[in-house]
Amino acid sequence: MKFKIKIKPKISYYVSILASSLILFYFAYKGVVAYLIHRELYGGGLDTLVLLRASISGIMLLLIFLFIQFIKIPDLKSHRAILRGIFIGWTCVFLILIIVNLSSLNFVILSGLVSFFSLITLFSLEDQIKEEKNTLTEKEIYLLQQLAKKK
């Protein structure tokens, strides 16, 4: 499949970081508000709602750190495997949100867009890997030149 658009995997990671950050801040804000309300009403302790929102925020924070680490990987084939996983993850979130809670339309649209962008990046990356196979690296060119001088 020949794609005219060439999107680097780093851009897909940045989009995933942005989406995860939005979810992180939203649930962190909602968790703090729920904690303050619970503290005022019941005098202390943690509610299940507060813990769930805090755990979603924590998971999103860990995902952001993972995406930052993925940016540092130089190999395109590794990026392909990682992007497949990211695409599957965001697609699962998208489908689960549609099934469970369609009323949160903002998160459905956000996860759907990130999933679609990851798919486009994955197709673009496939073409980049095919192009890379047909080119020589600088080290290979140098070794070929050295081999030609010996003959």
Backbone hydrogen bonds, N-H to C=O, Kabsch-Sander energy under -0.5 kcal/mol:
donor,donor_aa,acceptor,acceptor_aa,energy
3,F,1,M,-0.6
7,I,5,I,-0.7
8,K,6,K,-0.5
11,I,8,K,-1.0
12,S,8,K,-1.0
13,Y,9,P,-2.0
14,Y,10,K,-2.4
15,V,11,I,-2.2
16,S,12,S,-2.2
17,I,13,Y,-2.5
18,L,14,Y,-2.4
19,A,15,V,-2.4
20,S,16,S,-2.7
21,S,17,I,-2.4
22,L,18,L,-2.2
23,I,19,A,-2.1
24,L,20,S,-2.7
25,F,21,S,-2.9
26,Y,22,L,-2.1
27,F,23,I,-2.5
28,A,24,L,-2.3
29,Y,25,F,-2.4
30,K,26,Y,-2.5
31,G,27,F,-2.2
32,V,28,A,-2.3
33,V,29,Y,-2.3
34,A,30,K,-2.4
35,Y,31,G,-2.3
36,L,32,V,-2.5
37,I,33,V,-2.3
38,H,34,A,-2.5
39,R,35,Y,-2.6
40,E,36,L,-2.0
41,L,37,I,-2.3
42,Y,38,H,-2.9
43,G,39,R,-1.6
44,G,38,H,-0.5
51,L,47,D,-2.1
52,L,48,T,-2.6
53,R,49,L,-2.2
54,A,50,V,-2.3
55,S,51,L,-2.4
56,I,52,L,-2.2
57,S,53,R,-2.0
58,G,54,A,-2.3
59,I,55,S,-2.4
60,M,56,I,-2.2
61,L,57,S,-2.0
62,L,58,G,-2.2
63,L,59,I,-2.3
64,I,60,M,-2.2
65,F,61,L,-2.0
66,L,62,L,-2.2
67,F,63,L,-2.7
68,I,64,I,-2.1
69,Q,65,F,-1.8
70,F,66,L,-2.3
71,I,67,F,-1.4
72,K,68,I,-0.6
72,K,69,Q,-0.8
73,I,70,F,-1.4
79,H,75,D,-1.6
80,R,76,L,-2.0
81,A,77,K,-1.8
82,I,78,S,-2.5
83,L,79,H,-3.1
84,R,80,R,-1.9
85,G,81,A,-1.8
86,I,82,I,-2.5
87,F,83,L,-2.7
88,I,84,R,-2.5
89,G,85,G,-2.6
90,W,86,I,-2.7
91,T,87,F,-2.2
92,C,88,I,-2.3
93,V,89,G,-2.2
94,F,90,W,-2.4
95,L,91,T,-2.8
96,I,92,C,-2.7
97,L,93,V,-2.4
98,I,94,F,-1.8
99,I,95,L,-2.3
100,V,96,I,-3.2
101,N,97,L,-1.3
104,S,101,N,-1.0
105,L,103,S,-1.7
107,F,104,S,-0.5
108,V,104,S,-1.6
109,I,105,L,-2.6
110,L,106,N,-2.4
111,S,107,F,-2.6
112,G,108,V,-2.1
113,L,109,I,-2.6
114,V,110,L,-2.2
115,S,111,S,-2.1
116,F,112,G,-2.4
117,F,113,L,-2.5
118,S,114,V,-2.2
119,L,115,S,-1.9
120,I,116,F,-2.3
121,T,117,F,-2.3
122,L,118,S,-2.1
123,F,119,L,-2.2
124,S,120,I,-2.3
125,L,121,T,-2.4
126,E,122,L,-1.8
127,D,123,F,-1.4
128,Q,124,S,-1.9
129,I,125,L,-2.3
130,K,126,E,-1.8
131,E,127,D,-2.1
132,E,128,Q,-2.0
133,K,129,I,-1.6
134,N,130,K,-0.8
134,N,131,E,-0.5
135,T,132,E,-1.1
141,I,137,T,-2.2
142,Y,138,E,-2.4
143,L,139,K,-2.4
144,L,140,E,-2.2
145,Q,141,I,-2.2
146,Q,142,Y,-2.3
147,L,143,L,-2.1
148,A,144,L,-2.1
149,K,145,Q,-1.8
150,K,146,Q,-1.2
151,K,147,L,-0.9
